[in-house]
C-alpha cells in the first residue's frame, strides 16, 4: 500500500472516531418522554443547560435559580423541567408531543459550585430499535 492511500485510510478512521457520540443512557422515543438528568453530588446549582447534539450543539433550555428559565423557540411549547427548584439536583427534561425529529442525542450540563461542570448524554432511539 502506498503512503497517500494509507494516509487517506487513516484520515477516514480518525474522522469517524471524532464524530462518534458516546452516551450514558438510551431512552425509547415516545410522544411524551422524559430525559433524566440527576446530578450525583450535592452542590449549589448555578445553572443547567440542555442541548440537542447534531452537527453542532443546539440549546434547548436553560435554567438558573437566580435568573429563571428560558426555553428556546423550536421547543417552547413542547418541553419543560419536571423539577426546577434551587435545592434540586434533578433537572429532568420532559417532552410532550415529541416528533420523529426529536430522535437523536441530548446533553444535560449542570454547573455547580464548588464542584464545577457535570454532563450527561442521552440517546433517544426509535422504539423498535431500543436496547437498554
Secondary structure, DSSP 8 states (H G I E B T S, - for coil): --HHHHHHHHHHHHHHHHH----SEEEE--SSEEE--B-SS--EEEEEEEEEESSSEEEEEEEETTTEEEE-GGGTTTEEES---TT--B--EEESS--GGG-EEEEEEEEEETTEEEEEEEEEE-GGG---
